[in-house]
Amino acid sequence: MPLKFWQRKPQPLVASEPVWAVTAHFVIGQQVINPHEPDMVLRVEATTADRVRTGNPFNILPAGAGNDVLWWGPEQLRHLRDCPPCEADTVLQVAIDTQHSTTYWSQWDQADRDLYETITDGMVQDHDSRGWSFGADAPVPLWMRTCFDGHLGIRESPSLDLGRIGAPLDWWSILAEHEEDGFRIVNAWEAEGAPGWDRITIACDLLREAGYTAVPWVQLELEVTDGRVGAAAYQDGLHVDGSIDSGTYERLLPVIGTATAFPRSFLIRPHSHTEPGIDRTRTYTGHRDYDLTEWLWFDDNYVPPTATTAAPVNGVTK
């Protein structure tokens, strides 16, 4: 069964425009919330013609560097109190979200969800690799520990997500050795034009022959079949550190399509304190300033190869 990602369906608006649809409904100093995250209380700090600025409740980044604010469309906010229309809609949205969440999580058996919680609650972080490993008492088979310990990264999907893996693992050997143990590799976006594992394999071979190290992006999911604990590697991207030569890139086009960006540079700049968005005139302050050639199958900018452009690569047409 393909992984079903969480998608909150937008609720239709009533015929008349709601009071919170305009920024004039919100006044500096008032407490507001996003009805989909009602426990996060915010304070209105400023408004523009189409945006409301609030303080950042998380305080993740240092205050004063332009990072301590959030910008919202007015339709995203509701008053915390003293506004009957906002309060009533918050109650409605919370009820809708609760029902959606219940329906969404029901795609997994409760026993599998309980097993997942047991596994993830016991995970420990490896101080050298900064990746996560299964705990000593985790009910997972030895092969999963051997293959994935120290490589499990952040869990970011509302699913039975064991962690994202961006390490250069030998996925081909893992599949060959453990397919009978309950391991599989899939691409959830293949139906939308993303390449299957055969094309990704060809692309990685081409990159290796040209002297590059191709690293698949993988989200590892817990899978339980007839009581057997296994895992599925949901392959959603491929990257190479640095840029690649144009000749190699052209040979990859009929195999896996157009890279999301070529190259892609991760630059972290502080947000403007006075206007929405990122202030790109300010000094770079991040720690990941490098080029990365990357294909992301789930990205809107990804252009897959078509039947007319696909051509044999190393004598193989896929």
Helices and strands as residue ranges (DSSP letters): G 19-21, G 23-25, E 31-34, E 37-47, E 52-55, E 69-72, G 74-76, E 78-79, H 84-105, H 110-121, E 124-125, E 132-133, H 142-148, E 161-165, H 171-178, G 179-181, E 183-186, G 190-192, H 197-209, E 215-225, E 228-241, H 246-256, E 261-265, E 291-296
